[in-house]
Amino acid sequence: MVAGKSNSKSPRAQLGEVLLHLRQVQSAVVVSVAALKRQNCELDADIATVLQRSVADRLHEQIERIEALMDILTEERRKDTRQDRQK
């Protein structure tokens, strides 16, 4: 979201966009790691290891956290919908 610009999307939709961007970044890192390892240069392998452990692994953890939050939001929405129908 751009600073100073309102976003009318739901929190779940906004999380979905963040998740999409994180997955794209994660894919770029994974491809970079594979390319560096394929070059088979000692320094490239070290850089690939740093990218894998410091970037790709952390991205994976954050993606899992966002997916869990999205599941919680979905379940809360379902509960609210059921409660509204019972009224």
Protein Blocks (a to p, Z undefined) as FASTA:
>chain_A
ZZhiacfbdfklmmmmmmmmmmmmmmmmmmmmmmmmmnopaklmmmmmmmmmmmmmmmmm
mmmmmmmmmmmmmmmmmmmmmmmmmZZ
